[in-house]
């Protein structure tokens, strides 16, 4: 069974990471050929990674992070800053609230998938934080 079958939200996550790879490479004015040379891959492979035509391994994400002088988390959580990480709403959720958070998030991702809508990196990050905060606020009575 593939990861996309076990975790339906993975496809959206992979798409957001691929988009962030492309965005950071372009922001740093690095061509596909140059990126390939810098991380030891063929430029066609690099292009496929940026377009979900090839699986995204940690080696690829690590290479981009080093070349673009960014933390690895910049590609997996592009909207997160150090201050945001300190205020991560998941850390305050109980085990039951985490289960509810996961269930709601999975339903939300399914709706986006059913409607053929894509969440890009920052939007995906915002959606996950919004669900966590909503679950937390219910406990707090807000």
C-alpha positions in Angstrom: 0.0 0.0 0.0 1.4 3.4 -1.0 1.8 6.3 1.4 -0.9 8.3 -0.6 -3.4 5.5 0.2 -2.6 5.4 3.9 -2.4 9.2 4.3 -4.6 10.9 1.7 -3.3 14.3 2.8 0.2 13.4 1.7 -0.4 14.3 -1.9 -1.2 17.9 -0.9 1.9 18.0 1.4 4.1 16.7 -1.4 2.6 19.2 -3.8 3.3 22.1 -1.4 6.9 20.9 -0.8 7.5 20.6 -4.6 6.2 24.1 -5.1 8.4 25.5 -2.4 11.5 23.8 -3.9 10.7 25.5 -7.3 9.9 28.9 -5.6 13.2 28.9 -3.6 15.3 27.9 -6.6 13.8 30.6 -8.7 14.0 33.2 -5.8 17.8 32.4 -5.7 18.1 32.7 -9.5 19.3 29.1 -9.9 18.5 27.3 -13.1 17.5 23.6 -13.1 20.8 22.7 -14.6 22.7 24.6 -11.9 20.7 23.1 -9.1 21.2 19.7 -10.5 25.0 20.2 -10.6 25.0 21.6 -7.1 23.1 18.7 -5.5 24.5 16.0 -7.7 21.5 15.2 -9.8 20.5 15.5 -13.4 18.5 18.6 -14.2 15.6 16.5 -15.6 15.4 14.8 -12.2 15.4 18.1 -10.4 12.6 19.4 -12.7 10.5 16.2 -12.0 10.9 16.7 -8.3 9.6 20.2 -8.6 6.6 19.0 -10.5 5.8 15.8 -8.5 7.0 13.6 -11.3 9.5 12.0 -9.1 9.4 11.2 -5.4 10.8 13.8 -3.0 13.4 12.2 -0.8 15.1 13.8 2.1 18.3 14.0 0.0 16.6 16.4 -2.4 15.1 18.6 0.3 18.4 18.7 2.1 20.3 19.6 -1.0 17.9 22.5 -1.8 18.2 23.7 1.8 22.0 23.8 1.6 22.1 25.4 -1.8 19.5 28.1 -1.0 21.0 28.5 2.6 17.6 27.8 4.1 16.6 25.4 7.0 15.0 22.2 5.8 11.8 23.3 7.6 11.5 26.2 5.1 10.5 23.6 2.5 8.2 21.5 4.7 6.7 24.4 6.7 7.3 27.5 4.6 5.1 29.8 6.6 6.6 28.9 9.9 9.1 31.2 11.7 10.9 30.4 14.9 8.3 32.5 16.8 5.5 30.4 15.2 7.2 27.2 16.2 7.3 28.4 19.8 3.6 29.1 19.6 2.6 25.8 17.9 -1.0 25.1 19.0 -0.5 21.4 18.7 1.7 21.3 21.8 -1.2 22.5 23.9 -3.7 19.9 22.6 -4.6 16.8 24.7 -4.5 13.3 23.2 -8.2 13.4 22.4 -7.9 16.8 20.9 -5.1 15.6 18.7 -7.3 12.8 17.4 -10.0 15.3 16.7 -7.6 17.6 15.0 -6.3 14.8 12.8 -9.9 13.7 11.8 -11.0 17.2 11.0 -7.8 17.9 9.0 -8.2 14.7 7.0 -11.8 15.7 6.2 -10.7 19.2 5.2 -8.0 17.8 2.9 -10.5 15.4 1.4 -12.9 18.3 0.6 -10.0 20.1 -1.2 -9.1 17.0 -3.1 -12.7 16.3 -4.1 -13.1 19.9 -5.3 -9.7 19.6 -7.1 -8.4 22.6 -5.2 -4.8 22.8 -4.1 -3.4 24.4 -1.0 0.1 25.9 -1.6 2.8 25.9 1.1 1.7 28.9 3.2 -2.1 28.2 2.7 -1.5 24.5 3.7 0.3 25.7 6.8 -2.4 28.2 7.7 -5.1 25.6 7.3 -3.4 23.2 9.7 -2.9 25.9 12.3 -6.5 27.1 11.9 -7.9 23.6 12.6 -5.6 23.2 15.7 -6.7 26.6 17.0 -10.4 25.8 16.5 -10.0 22.5 18.4 -8.1 24.3 21.2 -10.7 27.2 21.4 -13.5 24.7 21.7 -11.9 23.4 24.9 -11.3 27.0 26.2 -15.0 27.9 25.5 -14.2 30.6 22.9 
